[in-house]
Amino acid sequence: MKGKLTFVVGAGVGYLLGTRAGRQQFEKIKGWASDTWNDPRVQGYVQDAEHAATEFAKTQGGALKDKAKGAFSGSEKDDTTSTDDTTSTDDTSTWEPSDGPLVDADDANPDGPRH
């Protein structure tokens, strides 16, 4: 499916850029996109989204930082506090998130079709 989508997108881009009619169509699309982007209603939505993202970062940034620190606090050793000079290379355990191991979509359904 991903390969088919890539082919269709590539063929469309090739048409738009490779033929005279395609270039004219591309210019129309580019003009429409520019007009749409510069529309005051669209810019109002953009400003609202920027404001919401800024407020979210201000209010939740510290909490997200603390969660990230907590998630990784046990996975790395701090060399400044360690007094043990021996290192173990026999440790074969791997870190997993607290909600379980990460699973690839294909691994979650091994009998399903592969894309």
C-alpha positions as CSV (number, residue, x, y, z in Angstrom):
1,M,0.0,0.0,0.0
2,K,2.8,2.4,0.9
3,G,4.6,1.7,-2.4
4,K,1.4,2.3,-4.4
5,L,0.8,5.6,-2.6
6,T,4.4,6.6,-3.3
7,F,4.0,5.7,-7.0
8,V,0.8,7.7,-7.3
9,V,2.3,10.8,-5.6
10,G,5.4,10.5,-7.7
11,A,3.4,10.2,-10.9
12,G,1.3,13.2,-10.0
13,V,4.4,15.3,-9.2
14,G,6.0,14.2,-12.5
15,Y,2.9,15.2,-14.4
16,L,2.7,18.6,-12.7
17,L,6.4,19.4,-13.2
18,G,7.1,17.6,-16.5
19,T,4.4,18.8,-18.9
20,R,3.3,22.2,-20.0
21,A,-0.3,21.6,-18.9
22,G,1.1,20.2,-15.6
23,R,3.2,23.3,-15.0
24,Q,0.1,25.5,-15.7
25,Q,-1.9,23.4,-13.3
26,F,0.9,23.6,-10.7
27,E,0.9,27.4,-11.0
28,K,-2.9,27.4,-10.4
29,I,-2.5,25.2,-7.4
30,K,0.3,27.3,-6.1
31,G,-1.8,30.5,-6.5
32,W,-4.8,28.8,-4.8
33,A,-2.6,27.7,-1.9
34,S,-1.0,31.1,-1.5
35,D,-4.5,32.8,-1.5
36,T,-5.8,30.3,1.0
37,W,-2.8,30.7,3.3
38,N,-3.1,34.5,3.3
39,D,-6.8,34.5,3.9
40,P,-7.5,36.3,7.2
41,R,-9.7,33.4,8.4
42,V,-6.9,30.9,7.9
43,Q,-4.4,33.2,9.6
44,G,-6.9,33.6,12.5
45,Y,-6.8,29.8,12.9
46,V,-3.0,29.8,12.7
47,Q,-2.7,32.4,15.4
48,D,-5.2,30.5,17.6
49,A,-3.2,27.3,17.2
50,E,0.1,29.1,17.9
51,H,-1.5,30.7,21.1
52,A,-2.9,27.3,22.2
53,A,0.5,25.6,21.7
54,T,2.3,28.4,23.6
55,E,-0.1,28.2,26.5
56,F,0.2,24.4,26.6
57,A,3.9,24.6,26.6
58,K,3.9,27.1,29.4
59,T,1.4,25.2,31.6
60,Q,2.5,21.6,30.8
61,G,6.1,21.9,29.9
62,G,7.4,21.4,33.4
63,A,5.2,18.4,34.0
64,L,6.3,16.8,30.8
65,K,9.9,17.5,31.6
66,D,9.5,15.9,35.0
67,K,7.8,12.8,33.5
68,A,10.6,12.4,31.0
69,K,13.2,12.7,33.8
70,G,11.3,10.1,35.8
71,A,11.0,7.7,32.9
72,F,14.7,7.8,32.2
73,S,16.1,8.2,35.7
74,G,16.8,4.5,36.2
75,S,18.1,3.8,32.7
76,E,21.4,5.8,32.9
77,K,24.1,5.8,35.5
78,D,25.6,9.0,36.8
79,D,29.3,8.6,36.8
80,T,29.9,11.3,39.4
81,T,28.1,9.4,42.2
82,S,29.4,5.9,41.4
83,T,32.2,4.6,43.6
84,D,32.2,1.1,42.2
85,D,35.0,0.7,39.6
86,T,33.7,-2.6,38.2
87,T,31.5,-2.6,35.2
88,S,29.2,-5.4,34.2
89,T,29.0,-6.3,30.5
90,D,26.9,-9.4,31.3
91,D,23.6,-7.4,31.6
92,T,21.4,-8.5,28.8
93,S,18.3,-6.8,30.0
94,T,16.8,-3.9,28.0
95,W,14.8,-0.9,29.0
96,E,11.1,-1.0,28.4
97,P,8.5,1.7,28.9
98,S,6.4,1.4,32.1
99,D,3.3,0.6,30.1
100,G,4.9,-2.4,28.4
101,P,7.2,-3.2,25.4
102,L,6.9,-1.3,22.2
103,V,5.3,-3.5,19.5
104,D,5.5,-3.0,15.8
105,A,2.1,-3.1,14.1
106,D,3.2,-6.1,12.0
107,D,4.3,-7.9,15.2
108,A,1.0,-7.3,16.8
109,N,-0.8,-9.1,14.0
110,P,1.6,-11.7,12.6
111,D,-1.1,-13.5,10.6
112,G,-2.4,-10.3,8.9
113,P,-1.3,-9.1,5.5
114,R,2.1,-7.4,5.1
115,H,2.2,-4.0,3.4
